[in-house]
Amino acid sequence: MSVVGTESRLALSKRPRRLRSTEAIRALVRETHLTPDCLIYPMFVCEGSDVRRPIGSMPGIFQLSVDEAVQEAAAAKQLGIAGVLLFGLPEHKDAIGSKSSDPRAPVQTAVRAIKRGVPGLLVLTDVCLCEYTSHGHCGILDGEHVVNDPTVARLVETALSHAEAGADFVAPSDMMDGRVGAIRQALDDKGFDGTGIVSYSAKYCSGFYGPFRDAAGSMPQFGDRRTHQMDPGNVEEALRVVQIDIESGADVVMVKPAVPYLDVLRRVKDRFGYPTAAYHVSGEYSMLKAAAERGWLDEDRVVMETLVGIRRAGADMIITYYARHAARLLA
Ligand code: PBG
């Protein structure tokens, strides 16, 4: 029995494989592109100088003093990455997270240094209190409850201090009600109408933030974040909160985490057609790293596949600890 013979010729008019036959053709018909200029690299900035402290659960990611952060930011810029997102690690924490709005704290200092030292690189700042409070909660407590409006007042002070330092975008990640509108108004009142807001709009209460809480020392000392972060089962709610954030003045809305919530990303993008970010979070990074370290996955391949998948689902931009790795692969 002949396998390849005239008798096996199919009368096929549709041959999708034609468009997969060479890389030149595949490139021509590729629908989704990953480029370094849609990537944002998160960095953890601590006090001191010459500090480059590895984070155990996030191989390749470090707690950096400002001088080191400037160097990493310059390396990111060199690779064509759009921007960096800064998190602060203060040495002293208190109940109201006083350090979050201190103009001499690590984030504010790093913003000034990066804007000066790495022109053209966008600087985004995370606005939340959990890295700054002694109890590790995202806001001010009354007993064990995070109280909304007093927390928003502290977030506004924090966002203003970032804008004063020169941040291009402030990114509130706290999930309090009303914070986007309050921050927008305060920025406008102080003349920072050019400072944008990237809102963590649909931020889910996720186990995938575990490694981040190691990195930022922001594990809540009791309880969890379920009274403000979103329930993983909800998508209609995500659409409602995104709408509120857009109406309140957000320039960019975000879905976070990314991969377990790709359906949310697609629905947000389809519904609003608004600039949309996805945060590929610490746990998503760590699980790929861990599998790669064991030789179970080809890291380069799965990184690209993951980031393309996030783009395909509707993300205009991706915040990822893999930004530099991916940009190097794309170069
Ligand atoms: C601060 C904040 C968190 C992350 C971003 N901003 C932690 C949390 O909400 O517990 C998570 C980022 C990551 O896991 O990479 N609230």
py3Dmol code that shows the C-alpha trace and the ligand (Angstrom):
import py3Dmol

protein = """\
ATOM      1  CA  MET A   1       0.000   0.000   0.000  1.00  0.00           C
ATOM      2  CA  SER A   2       1.533   3.236  -1.078  1.00  0.00           C
ATOM      3  CA  VAL A   3       1.292   6.089   1.407  1.00  0.00           C
ATOM      4  CA  VAL A   4       2.083   8.893  -0.984  1.00  0.00           C
ATOM      5  CA  GLY A   5       0.595   8.146  -4.330  1.00  0.00           C
ATOM      6  CA  THR A   6      -1.695   9.706  -6.807  1.00  0.00           C
ATOM      7  CA  GLU A   7      -4.555   7.786  -5.253  1.00  0.00           C
ATOM      8  CA  SER A   8      -4.028   9.674  -1.952  1.00  0.00           C
ATOM      9  CA  ARG A   9      -4.293  13.140  -3.509  1.00  0.00           C
ATOM     10  CA  LEU A  10      -7.144  14.970  -1.898  1.00  0.00           C
ATOM     11  CA  ALA A  11      -9.295  17.372  -3.785  1.00  0.00           C
ATOM     12  CA  LEU A  12      -8.764  20.065  -1.171  1.00  0.00           C
ATOM     13  CA  SER A  13      -9.577  23.634  -2.017  1.00  0.00           C
ATOM     14  CA  LYS A  14      -8.747  24.814   1.501  1.00  0.00           C
ATOM     15  CA  ARG A  15      -5.180  24.319   2.615  1.00  0.00           C
ATOM     16  CA  PRO A  16      -4.524  26.398   5.769  1.00  0.00           C
ATOM     17  CA  ARG A  17      -1.023  24.954   5.963  1.00  0.00           C
ATOM     18  CA  ARG A  18       0.026  27.138   3.004  1.00  0.00           C
ATOM     19  CA  LEU A  19       0.132  30.112   5.377  1.00  0.00           C
ATOM     20  CA  ARG A  20       2.241  28.184   7.896  1.00  0.00           C
ATOM     21  CA  SER A  21       4.851  26.936   5.488  1.00  0.00           C
ATOM     22  CA  THR A  22       7.713  29.405   5.981  1.00  0.00           C
ATOM     23  CA  GLU A  23       8.612  31.952   8.630  1.00  0.00           C
ATOM     24  CA  ALA A  24       8.260  34.765   6.072  1.00  0.00           C
ATOM     25  CA  ILE A  25       4.652  33.773   5.407  1.00  0.00           C
ATOM     26  CA  ARG A  26       3.908  33.157   9.078  1.00  0.00           C
ATOM     27  CA  ALA A  27       5.216  36.632   9.891  1.00  0.00           C
ATOM     28  CA  LEU A  28       3.078  38.133   7.146  1.00  0.00           C
ATOM     29  CA  VAL A  29      -0.172  36.708   8.519  1.00  0.00           C
ATOM     30  CA  ARG A  30       0.639  36.927  12.236  1.00  0.00           C
ATOM     31  CA  GLU A  31      -2.211  38.695  14.010  1.00  0.00           C
ATOM     32  CA  THR A  32      -0.653  39.518  17.354  1.00  0.00           C
ATOM     33  CA  HIS A  33       2.718  41.093  17.885  1.00  0.00           C
ATOM     34  CA  LEU A  34       4.779  41.374  20.982  1.00  0.00           C
ATOM     35  CA  THR A  35       7.186  44.292  21.050  1.00  0.00           C
ATOM     36  CA  PRO A  36       9.313  45.656  23.906  1.00  0.00           C
ATOM     37  CA  ASP A  37       7.448  48.959  23.716  1.00  0.00           C
ATOM     38  CA  CYS A  38       4.301  47.367  25.140  1.00  0.00           C
ATOM     39  CA  LEU A  39       6.144  46.035  28.200  1.00  0.00           C
ATOM     40  CA  ILE A  40       6.471  47.592  31.634  1.00  0.00           C
ATOM     41  CA  TYR A  41       9.059  46.328  34.095  1.00  0.00           C
ATOM     42  CA  PRO A  42       8.218  46.364  37.848  1.00  0.00           C
ATOM     43  CA  MET A  43      10.998  47.188  40.303  1.00  0.00           C
ATOM     44  CA  PHE A  44      11.275  47.087  44.107  1.00  0.00           C
ATOM     45  CA  VAL A  45      13.150  50.078  45.455  1.00  0.00           C
ATOM     46  CA  CYS A  46      14.659  50.038  48.933  1.00  0.00           C
ATOM     47  CA  GLU A  47      16.694  52.425  51.090  1.00  0.00           C
ATOM     48  CA  GLY A  48      20.487  52.659  51.094  1.00  0.00           C
ATOM     49  CA  SER A  49      22.949  52.468  48.237  1.00  0.00           C
ATOM     50  CA  ASP A  50      24.690  49.629  46.403  1.00  0.00           C
ATOM     51  CA  VAL A  51      21.905  47.305  47.533  1.00  0.00           C
ATOM     52  CA  ARG A  52      20.955  44.447  45.228  1.00  0.00           C
ATOM     53  CA  ARG A  53      19.160  41.881  47.376  1.00  0.00           C
ATOM     54  CA  PRO A  54      17.791  38.767  45.613  1.00  0.00           C
ATOM     55  CA  ILE A  55      14.163  37.810  46.220  1.00  0.00           C
ATOM     56  CA  GLY A  56      14.067  34.082  47.006  1.00  0.00           C
ATOM     57  CA  SER A  57      10.764  33.265  45.341  1.00  0.00           C
ATOM     58  CA  MET A  58      11.455  35.443  42.279  1.00  0.00           C
ATOM     59  CA  PRO A  59      14.797  34.387  40.744  1.00  0.00           C
ATOM     60  CA  GLY A  60      16.294  37.221  38.694  1.00  0.00           C
ATOM     61  CA  ILE A  61      14.370  39.946  40.559  1.00  0.00           C
ATOM     62  CA  PHE A  62      15.997  42.065  43.261  1.00  0.00           C
ATOM     63  CA  GLN A  63      15.285  44.638  45.902  1.00  0.00           C
ATOM     64  CA  LEU A  64      17.293  47.590  44.624  1.00  0.00           C
ATOM     65  CA  SER A  65      18.546  50.789  46.160  1.00  0.00           C
ATOM     66  CA  VAL A  66      17.922  53.912  44.066  1.00  0.00           C
ATOM     67  CA  ASP A  67      21.368  53.900  42.415  1.00  0.00           C
ATOM     68  CA  GLU A  68      20.915  50.272  41.350  1.00  0.00           C
ATOM     69  CA  ALA A  69      17.337  50.924  40.249  1.00  0.00           C
ATOM     70  CA  VAL A  70      18.561  53.667  37.917  1.00  0.00           C
ATOM     71  CA  GLN A  71      20.973  51.186  36.322  1.00  0.00           C
ATOM     72  CA  GLU A  72      18.231  48.574  35.846  1.00  0.00           C
ATOM     73  CA  ALA A  73      15.953  51.245  34.420  1.00  0.00           C
ATOM     74  CA  ALA A  74      18.670  52.279  31.974  1.00  0.00           C
ATOM     75  CA  ALA A  75      19.100  48.635  30.915  1.00  0.00           C
ATOM     76  CA  ALA A  76      15.330  48.381  30.376  1.00  0.00           C
ATOM     77  CA  LYS A  77      15.333  51.541  28.285  1.00  0.00           C
ATOM     78  CA  GLN A  78      18.253  50.190  26.243  1.00  0.00           C
ATOM     79  CA  LEU A  79      16.128  47.142  25.406  1.00  0.00           C
ATOM     80  CA  GLY A  80      13.254  49.322  24.193  1.00  0.00           C
ATOM     81  CA  ILE A  81      10.965  48.664  27.161  1.00  0.00           C
ATOM     82  CA  ALA A  82       8.276  51.331  27.544  1.00  0.00           C
ATOM     83  CA  GLY A  83       8.497  51.981  31.253  1.00  0.00           C
ATOM     84  CA  VAL A  84       9.068  50.855  34.806  1.00  0.00           C
ATOM     85  CA  LEU A  85       6.595  50.482  37.665  1.00  0.00           C
ATOM     86  CA  LEU A  86       8.054  51.312  41.052  1.00  0.00           C
ATOM     87  CA  PHE A  87       7.244  49.789  44.441  1.00  0.00           C
ATOM     88  CA  GLY A  88       8.767  51.131  47.643  1.00  0.00           C
ATOM     89  CA  LEU A  89      10.266  49.231  50.550  1.00  0.00           C
ATOM     90  CA  PRO A  90      10.590  51.610  53.497  1.00  0.00           C
ATOM     91  CA  GLU A  91      12.680  50.671  56.510  1.00  0.00           C
ATOM     92  CA  HIS A  92      10.147  52.116  58.922  1.00  0.00           C
ATOM     93  CA  LYS A  93       6.485  51.222  58.801  1.00  0.00           C
ATOM     94  CA  ASP A  94       3.611  52.479  60.928  1.00  0.00           C
ATOM     95  CA  ALA A  95      -0.148  52.082  61.250  1.00  0.00           C
ATOM     96  CA  ILE A  96      -1.017  54.697  58.619  1.00  0.00           C
ATOM     97  CA  GLY A  97       1.888  54.060  56.242  1.00  0.00           C
ATOM     98  CA  SER A  98       3.350  57.552  56.744  1.00  0.00           C
ATOM     99  CA  LYS A  99       6.360  56.833  54.543  1.00  0.00           C
ATOM    100  CA  SER A 100       4.228  56.301  51.428  1.00  0.00           C
ATOM    101  CA  SER A 101       3.916  60.045  50.875  1.00  0.00           C
ATOM    102  CA  ASP A 102       7.385  61.061  52.072  1.00  0.00           C
ATOM    103  CA  PRO A 103       9.188  62.985  49.303  1.00  0.00           C
ATOM    104  CA  ARG A 104      12.514  61.502  50.501  1.00  0.00           C
ATOM    105  CA  ALA A 105      11.277  57.873  50.516  1.00  0.00           C
ATOM    106  CA  PRO A 106      12.677  55.331  48.022  1.00  0.00           C
ATOM    107  CA  VAL A 107       9.957  55.608  45.355  1.00  0.00           C
ATOM    108  CA  GLN A 108       9.925  59.401  45.180  1.00  0.00           C
ATOM    109  CA  THR A 109      13.737  59.490  45.162  1.00  0.00           C
ATOM    110  CA  ALA A 110      13.878  56.832  42.444  1.00  0.00           C
ATOM    111  CA  VAL A 111      11.328  58.671  40.285  1.00  0.00           C
ATOM    112  CA  ARG A 112      13.458  61.818  40.346  1.00  0.00           C
ATOM    113  CA  ALA A 113      16.657  59.857  39.682  1.00  0.00           C
ATOM    114  CA  ILE A 114      15.220  57.805  36.811  1.00  0.00           C
ATOM    115  CA  LYS A 115      13.524  60.792  35.159  1.00  0.00           C
ATOM    116  CA  ARG A 116      16.858  62.604  35.314  1.00  0.00           C
ATOM    117  CA  GLY A 117      19.127  59.668  34.418  1.00  0.00           C
ATOM    118  CA  VAL A 118      17.038  57.741  31.888  1.00  0.00           C
ATOM    119  CA  PRO A 119      15.227  60.238  29.672  1.00  0.00           C
ATOM    120  CA  GLY A 120      12.350  58.872  27.627  1.00  0.00           C
ATOM    121  CA  LEU A 121      11.619  55.936  29.917  1.00  0.00           C
ATOM    122  CA  LEU A 122       8.112  56.145  31.381  1.00  0.00           C
ATOM    123  CA  VAL A 123       7.918  55.977  35.151  1.00  0.00           C
ATOM    124  CA  LEU A 124       4.801  54.579  36.785  1.00  0.00           C
ATOM    125  CA  THR A 125       4.350  54.340  40.537  1.00  0.00           C
ATOM    126  CA  ASP A 126       2.252  51.878  42.485  1.00  0.00           C
ATOM    127  CA  VAL A 127      -0.014  53.688  44.928  1.00  0.00           C
ATOM    128  CA  CYS A 128      -0.994  51.546  47.902  1.00  0.00           C
ATOM    129  CA  LEU A 129      -0.270  51.484  51.616  1.00  0.00           C
ATOM    130  CA  CYS A 130       0.398  47.778  52.156  1.00  0.00           C
ATOM    131  CA  GLU A 131       4.175  48.076  51.755  1.00  0.00           C
ATOM    132  CA  TYR A 132       4.153  50.940  54.252  1.00  0.00           C
ATOM    133  CA  THR A 133       1.849  49.800  57.032  1.00  0.00           C
ATOM    134  CA  SER A 134       3.111  47.861  60.045  1.00  0.00           C
ATOM    135  CA  HIS A 135       0.086  45.540  59.781  1.00  0.00           C
ATOM    136  CA  GLY A 136       0.529  44.932  56.035  1.00  0.00           C
ATOM    137  CA  HIS A 137      -2.990  46.015  55.097  1.00  0.00           C
ATOM    138  CA  CYS A 138      -3.695  48.278  52.133  1.00  0.00           C
ATOM    139  CA  GLY A 139      -5.202  51.033  54.231  1.00  0.00           C
ATOM    140  CA  ILE A 140      -6.032  52.487  57.584  1.00  0.00           C
ATOM    141  CA  LEU A 141      -7.622  50.099  60.060  1.00  0.00           C
ATOM    142  CA  ASP A 142     -10.529  50.448  62.430  1.00  0.00           C
ATOM    143  CA  GLY A 143     -10.131  47.279  64.460  1.00  0.00           C
ATOM    144  CA  GLU A 144      -9.558  44.720  61.718  1.00  0.00           C
ATOM    145  CA  HIS A 145     -11.486  46.605  59.042  1.00  0.00           C
ATOM    146  CA  VAL A 146      -9.801  48.664  56.315  1.00  0.00           C
ATOM    147  CA  VAL A 147     -11.729  51.936  56.361  1.00  0.00           C
ATOM    148  CA  ASN A 148     -12.325  53.384  52.934  1.00  0.00           C
ATOM    149  CA  ASP A 149     -12.437  57.160  53.026  1.00  0.00           C
ATOM    150  CA  PRO A 150      -9.534  57.874  55.397  1.00  0.00           C
ATOM    151  CA  THR A 151      -7.484  55.448  53.311  1.00  0.00           C
ATOM    152  CA  VAL A 152      -8.367  57.340  50.138  1.00  0.00           C
ATOM    153  CA  ALA A 153      -7.102  60.537  51.766  1.00  0.00           C
ATOM    154  CA  ARG A 154      -3.705  58.884  52.394  1.00  0.00           C
ATOM    155  CA  LEU A 155      -3.638  57.484  48.843  1.00  0.00           C
ATOM    156  CA  VAL A 156      -4.246  60.971  47.466  1.00  0.00           C
ATOM    157  CA  GLU A 157      -1.284  62.313  49.477  1.00  0.00           C
ATOM    158  CA  THR A 158       0.838  59.443  48.200  1.00  0.00           C
ATOM    159  CA  ALA A 159      -0.148  59.939  44.559  1.00  0.00           C
ATOM    160  CA  LEU A 160       0.548  63.674  44.834  1.00  0.00           C
ATOM    161  CA  SER A 161       4.023  63.019  46.217  1.00  0.00           C
ATOM    162  CA  HIS A 162       4.719  60.733  43.235  1.00  0.00           C
ATOM    163  CA  ALA A 163       3.445  63.352  40.784  1.00  0.00           C
ATOM    164  CA  GLU A 164       5.572  66.017  42.465  1.00  0.00           C
ATOM    165  CA  ALA A 165       8.609  63.752  42.022  1.00  0.00           C
ATOM    166  CA  GLY A 166       7.825  63.550  38.302  1.00  0.00           C
ATOM    167  CA  ALA A 167       5.969  60.254  37.768  1.00  0.00           C
ATOM    168  CA  ASP A 168       4.319  59.962  34.358  1.00  0.00           C
ATOM    169  CA  PHE A 169       1.529  57.771  35.732  1.00  0.00           C
ATOM    170  CA  VAL A 170       0.335  56.898  39.206  1.00  0.00           C
ATOM    171  CA  ALA A 171      -1.177  53.441  39.549  1.00  0.00           C
ATOM    172  CA  PRO A 172      -3.543  52.969  42.487  1.00  0.00           C
ATOM    173  CA  SER A 173      -3.602  49.254  43.416  1.00  0.00           C
ATOM    174  CA  ASP A 174      -5.426  49.503  46.741  1.00  0.00           C
ATOM    175  CA  MET A 175      -8.982  48.807  45.479  1.00  0.00           C
ATOM    176  CA  MET A 176     -10.668  51.374  47.730  1.00  0.00           C
ATOM    177  CA  ASP A 177     -13.859  52.962  46.408  1.00  0.00           C
ATOM    178  CA  GLY A 178     -13.541  56.441  44.948  1.00  0.00           C
ATOM    179  CA  ARG A 179      -9.771  56.599  44.804  1.00  0.00           C
ATOM    180  CA  VAL A 180      -9.447  57.229  41.079  1.00  0.00           C
ATOM    181  CA  GLY A 181     -11.767  60.249  41.147  1.00  0.00           C
ATOM    182  CA  ALA A 182     -10.169  61.621  44.304  1.00  0.00           C
ATOM    183  CA  ILE A 183      -6.649  61.258  42.909  1.00  0.00           C
ATOM    184  CA  ARG A 184      -7.653  62.783  39.553  1.00  0.00           C
ATOM    185  CA  GLN A 185      -9.185  65.796  41.246  1.00  0.00           C
ATOM    186  CA  ALA A 186      -6.234  66.326  43.575  1.00  0.00           C
ATOM    187  CA  LEU A 187      -3.757  66.059  40.700  1.00  0.00           C
ATOM    188  CA  ASP A 188      -5.746  68.577  38.657  1.00  0.00           C
ATOM    189  CA  ASP A 189      -6.113  70.957  41.605  1.00  0.00           C
ATOM    190  CA  LYS A 190      -2.332  70.983  42.088  1.00  0.00           C
ATOM    191  CA  GLY A 191      -1.572  71.529  38.413  1.00  0.00           C
ATOM    192  CA  PHE A 192      -0.620  67.933  37.614  1.00  0.00           C
ATOM    193  CA  ASP A 193      -3.134  67.603  34.809  1.00  0.00           C
ATOM    194  CA  GLY A 194      -0.435  65.943  32.707  1.00  0.00           C
ATOM    195  CA  THR A 195       0.071  63.116  35.190  1.00  0.00           C
ATOM    196  CA  GLY A 196      -1.918  60.052  34.177  1.00  0.00           C
ATOM    197  CA  ILE A 197      -3.687  57.345  36.135  1.00  0.00           C
ATOM    198  CA  VAL A 198      -3.280  53.646  35.400  1.00  0.00           C
ATOM    199  CA  SER A 199      -5.966  52.130  37.552  1.00  0.00           C
ATOM    200  CA  TYR A 200      -5.770  48.614  38.915  1.00  0.00           C
ATOM    201  CA  SER A 201      -9.480  48.338  38.151  1.00  0.00           C
ATOM    202  CA  ALA A 202     -10.230  44.623  38.061  1.00  0.00           C
ATOM    203  CA  LYS A 203      -7.754  43.453  40.654  1.00  0.00           C
ATOM    204  CA  TYR A 204      -8.687  40.048  41.966  1.00  0.00           C
ATOM    205  CA  CYS A 205      -8.037  38.623  45.415  1.00  0.00           C
ATOM    206  CA  SER A 206      -5.382  36.205  44.209  1.00  0.00           C
ATOM    207  CA  GLY A 207      -3.021  33.610  45.587  1.00  0.00           C
ATOM    208  CA  PHE A 208      -0.661  34.553  42.756  1.00  0.00           C
ATOM    209  CA  TYR A 209       0.520  37.643  44.684  1.00  0.00           C
ATOM    210  CA  GLY A 210       2.359  35.402  47.174  1.00  0.00           C
ATOM    211  CA  PRO A 211       5.932  35.989  45.946  1.00  0.00           C
ATOM    212  CA  PHE A 212       5.293  39.755  45.701  1.00  0.00           C
ATOM    213  CA  ARG A 213       4.428  39.869  49.382  1.00  0.00           C
ATOM    214  CA  ASP A 214       7.813  38.268  50.094  1.00  0.00           C
ATOM    215  CA  ALA A 215       9.489  40.812  47.846  1.00  0.00           C
ATOM    216  CA  ALA A 216       7.673  43.792  49.330  1.00  0.00           C
ATOM    217  CA  GLY A 217       7.259  42.543  52.887  1.00  0.00           C
ATOM    218  CA  SER A 218       3.554  43.307  52.612  1.00  0.00           C
ATOM    219  CA  MET A 219       1.941  40.125  53.883  1.00  0.00           C
ATOM    220  CA  PRO A 220      -1.046  41.137  56.037  1.00  0.00           C
ATOM    221  CA  GLN A 221      -0.420  40.188  59.656  1.00  0.00           C
ATOM    222  CA  PHE A 222      -3.980  38.896  59.980  1.00  0.00           C
ATOM    223  CA  GLY A 223      -6.953  38.418  57.706  1.00  0.00           C
ATOM    224  CA  ASP A 224      -6.875  38.885  53.952  1.00  0.00           C
ATOM    225  CA  ARG A 225      -7.824  41.383  51.246  1.00  0.00           C
ATOM    226  CA  ARG A 226     -11.232  39.982  50.349  1.00  0.00           C
ATOM    227  CA  THR A 227     -13.184  43.020  51.492  1.00  0.00           C
ATOM    228  CA  HIS A 228     -11.584  45.162  48.785  1.00  0.00           C
ATOM    229  CA  GLN A 229     -10.005  42.957  46.107  1.00  0.00           C
ATOM    230  CA  MET A 230     -12.380  41.168  43.727  1.00  0.00           C
ATOM    231  CA  ASP A 231     -13.831  37.704  43.980  1.00  0.00           C
ATOM    232  CA  PRO A 232     -12.249  35.377  41.355  1.00  0.00           C
ATOM    233  CA  GLY A 233     -15.649  34.182  40.155  1.00  0.00           C
ATOM    234  CA  ASN A 234     -16.821  37.577  38.937  1.00  0.00           C
ATOM    235  CA  VAL A 235     -16.655  39.126  35.503  1.00  0.00           C
ATOM    236  CA  GLU A 236     -19.783  41.321  35.325  1.00  0.00           C
ATOM    237  CA  GLU A 237     -18.461  43.068  38.420  1.00  0.00           C
ATOM    238  CA  ALA A 238     -15.159  43.650  36.616  1.00  0.00           C
ATOM    239  CA  LEU A 239     -17.017  45.422  33.828  1.00  0.00           C
ATOM    240  CA  ARG A 240     -18.872  47.594  36.355  1.00  0.00           C
ATOM    241  CA  VAL A 241     -15.719  48.650  38.197  1.00  0.00           C
ATOM    242  CA  VAL A 242     -13.852  49.329  34.966  1.00  0.00           C
ATOM    243  CA  GLN A 243     -16.714  51.583  33.914  1.00  0.00           C
ATOM    244  CA  ILE A 244     -16.557  53.448  37.226  1.00  0.00           C
ATOM    245  CA  ASP A 245     -12.799  53.952  36.818  1.00  0.00           C
ATOM    246  CA  ILE A 246     -13.164  55.233  33.264  1.00  0.00           C
ATOM    247  CA  GLU A 247     -15.891  57.654  34.357  1.00  0.00           C
ATOM    248  CA  SER A 248     -13.698  58.726  37.291  1.00  0.00           C
ATOM    249  CA  GLY A 249     -10.792  59.706  35.046  1.00  0.00           C
ATOM    250  CA  ALA A 250      -8.557  56.655  34.654  1.00  0.00           C
ATOM    251  CA  ASP A 251      -6.377  56.911  31.536  1.00  0.00           C
ATOM    252  CA  VAL A 252      -5.640  53.187  31.482  1.00  0.00           C
ATOM    253  CA  VAL A 253      -7.550  50.359  33.139  1.00  0.00           C
ATOM    254  CA  MET A 254      -5.992  47.111  34.297  1.00  0.00           C
ATOM    255  CA  VAL A 255      -6.851  43.482  34.780  1.00  0.00           C
ATOM    256  CA  LYS A 256      -4.744  41.620  37.314  1.00  0.00           C
ATOM    257  CA  PRO A 257      -3.550  38.815  37.441  1.00  0.00           C
ATOM    258  CA  ALA A 258      -3.290  38.111  33.710  1.00  0.00           C
ATOM    259  CA  VAL A 259      -3.344  34.468  32.641  1.00  0.00           C
ATOM    260  CA  PRO A 260      -6.108  33.142  34.928  1.00  0.00           C
ATOM    261  CA  TYR A 261      -8.224  36.177  33.904  1.00  0.00           C
ATOM    262  CA  LEU A 262      -7.762  36.334  30.124  1.00  0.00           C
ATOM    263  CA  ASP A 263     -11.530  36.158  29.625  1.00  0.00           C
ATOM    264  CA  VAL A 264     -11.923  39.260  31.787  1.00  0.00           C
ATOM    265  CA  LEU A 265      -9.293  41.047  29.724  1.00  0.00           C
ATOM    266  CA  ARG A 266     -11.074  40.185  26.472  1.00  0.00           C
ATOM    267  CA  ARG A 267     -14.441  41.364  27.782  1.00  0.00           C
ATOM    268  CA  VAL A 268     -13.019  44.605  29.154  1.00  0.00           C
ATOM    269  CA  LYS A 269     -11.278  45.343  25.851  1.00  0.00           C
ATOM    270  CA  ASP A 270     -14.341  44.471  23.758  1.00  0.00           C
ATOM    271  CA  ARG A 271     -16.780  46.391  25.933  1.00  0.00           C
ATOM    272  CA  PHE A 272     -14.862  49.626  26.382  1.00  0.00           C
ATOM    273  CA  GLY A 273     -12.186  49.724  23.670  1.00  0.00           C
ATOM    274  CA  TYR A 274     -10.117  51.590  26.241  1.00  0.00           C
ATOM    275  CA  PRO A 275      -6.338  51.465  26.817  1.00  0.00           C
ATOM    276  CA  THR A 276      -6.007  48.261  28.811  1.00  0.00           C
ATOM    277  CA  ALA A 277      -3.122  46.880  30.826  1.00  0.00           C
ATOM    278  CA  ALA A 278      -2.620  43.354  32.119  1.00  0.00           C
ATOM    279  CA  TYR A 279      -0.414  42.590  35.114  1.00  0.00           C
ATOM    280  CA  HIS A 280       1.414  39.293  34.747  1.00  0.00           C
ATOM    281  CA  VAL A 281       1.981  39.016  38.489  1.00  0.00           C
ATOM    282  CA  SER A 282       4.691  37.627  40.721  1.00  0.00           C
ATOM    283  CA  GLY A 283       3.208  34.136  41.088  1.00  0.00           C
ATOM    284  CA  GLU A 284       2.759  33.823  37.349  1.00  0.00           C
ATOM    285  CA  TYR A 285       6.447  34.694  36.965  1.00  0.00           C
ATOM    286  CA  SER A 286       7.593  32.365  39.753  1.00  0.00           C
ATOM    287  CA  MET A 287       5.762  29.328  38.478  1.00  0.00           C
ATOM    288  CA  LEU A 288       7.326  29.612  35.036  1.00  0.00           C
ATOM    289  CA  LYS A 289      10.741  30.192  36.643  1.00  0.00           C
ATOM    290  CA  ALA A 290      10.371  27.180  38.917  1.00  0.00           C
ATOM    291  CA  ALA A 291       9.319  24.837  36.109  1.00  0.00           C
ATOM    292  CA  ALA A 292      12.112  26.165  33.890  1.00  0.00           C
ATOM    293  CA  GLU A 293      14.706  25.664  36.640  1.00  0.00           C
ATOM    294  CA  ARG A 294      13.659  22.021  36.861  1.00  0.00           C
ATOM    295  CA  GLY A 295      13.981  21.657  33.126  1.00  0.00           C
ATOM    296  CA  TRP A 296      10.266  20.933  32.834  1.00  0.00           C
ATOM    297  CA  LEU A 297       9.509  23.825  30.483  1.00  0.00           C
ATOM    298  CA  ASP A 298      11.489  25.674  27.832  1.00  0.00           C
ATOM    299  CA  GLU A 299      11.504  29.078  29.500  1.00  0.00           C
ATOM    300  CA  ASP A 300      12.080  31.226  26.401  1.00  0.00           C
ATOM    301  CA  ARG A 301       9.246  29.539  24.562  1.00  0.00           C
ATOM    302  CA  VAL A 302       6.674  29.654  27.312  1.00  0.00           C
ATOM    303  CA  VAL A 303       7.510  33.261  28.196  1.00  0.00           C
ATOM    304  CA  MET A 304       6.835  34.393  24.641  1.00  0.00           C
ATOM    305  CA  GLU A 305       3.739  32.229  24.343  1.00  0.00           C
ATOM    306  CA  THR A 306       2.372  33.574  27.614  1.00  0.00           C
ATOM    307  CA  LEU A 307       2.969  37.222  26.750  1.00  0.00           C
ATOM    308  CA  VAL A 308       1.562  36.845  23.225  1.00  0.00           C
ATOM    309  CA  GLY A 309      -1.482  35.155  24.753  1.00  0.00           C
ATOM    310  CA  ILE A 310      -2.028  38.110  27.078  1.00  0.00           C
ATOM    311  CA  ARG A 311      -1.759  40.503  24.129  1.00  0.00           C
ATOM    312  CA  ARG A 312      -4.110  38.365  22.033  1.00  0.00           C
ATOM    313  CA  ALA A 313      -6.678  38.480  24.842  1.00  0.00           C
ATOM    314  CA  GLY A 314      -6.760  42.264  24.556  1.00  0.00           C
ATOM    315  CA  ALA A 315      -3.914  43.814  26.529  1.00  0.00           C
ATOM    316  CA  ASP A 316      -2.348  46.904  24.991  1.00  0.00           C
ATOM    317  CA  MET A 317       0.419  46.763  27.558  1.00  0.00           C
ATOM    318  CA  ILE A 318       1.779  44.111  29.899  1.00  0.00           C
ATOM    319  CA  ILE A 319       3.377  44.699  33.260  1.00  0.00           C
ATOM    320  CA  THR A 320       5.720  41.755  33.733  1.00  0.00           C
ATOM    321  CA  TYR A 321       8.843  40.714  35.633  1.00  0.00           C
ATOM    322  CA  TYR A 322       9.767  38.995  32.356  1.00  0.00           C
ATOM    323  CA  ALA A 323       9.940  42.333  30.491  1.00  0.00           C
ATOM    324  CA  ARG A 324      13.726  42.385  30.192  1.00  0.00           C
ATOM    325  CA  HIS A 325      13.952  38.671  29.417  1.00  0.00           C
ATOM    326  CA  ALA A 326      11.297  39.000  26.694  1.00  0.00           C
ATOM    327  CA  ALA A 327      12.845  42.171  25.271  1.00  0.00           C
ATOM    328  CA  ARG A 328      16.203  40.407  25.014  1.00  0.00           C
ATOM    329  CA  LEU A 329      14.561  37.528  23.133  1.00  0.00           C
ATOM    330  CA  LEU A 330      12.868  40.002  20.803  1.00  0.00           C
ATOM    331  CA  ALA A 331      16.100  41.881  20.065  1.00  0.00           C
TER     332      ALA A 331
END
"""
ligand_1 = """\
16
PBG
C -0.120 46.381 46.351
C 0.163 45.498 45.208
C 0.241 44.106 45.173
C 0.636 43.776 43.885
C 0.723 44.952 43.160
N 0.421 45.993 43.997
C 0.087 43.114 46.242
C -1.227 42.802 46.822
O -2.256 43.351 46.432
O -1.227 42.001 47.753
C 0.913 42.384 43.393
C 1.904 42.295 42.290
C 2.465 40.961 42.057
O 2.061 39.929 42.634
O 3.385 40.896 41.225
N -1.397 46.306 46.873
"""
view = py3Dmol.view(width=600, height=400)
view.addModel(protein, "pdb")
view.setStyle({"model": 0}, {"cartoon": {"style": "trace"}})
view.addModel(ligand_1, "xyz")
view.setStyle({"model": 1}, {"stick": {}})
view.zoomTo()
view.show()
